[in-house]
Amino acid sequence: MADRRAWRPIIFSCPTTGDRVQALLPGEASESLADNLYSISCAACDGIHFINLRTDAVVDPKRS
């Protein structure tokens, strides 16, 4: 796991429940789109969601 100082907080809306969820993201995005997807274990639905590190948006699995 990376140094905690390099992480940044995010609040996103769970696509399953609609609840707001707080999580931590790595501090820097890379040039590659595939490298910019980060999986987060969701406290609201106990599922896994992918966050785009460049936009901080939840990736819709139906559109990927």
Long-range contacts (C-beta under 8 A, 24 or more apart in sequence): 2-26, 2-27, 10-51, 10-56, 12-40, 12-49, 12-51, 12-56, 12-57, 12-58, 13-58, 14-42, 14-44, 14-45, 14-47, 14-49, 15-49, 15-58, 15-60, 16-42, 16-44, 16-45, 16-47, 17-44, 17-45, 19-44, 19-45, 23-51, 25-51, 25-53, 25-56, 26-53, 28-53, 29-53, 29-54
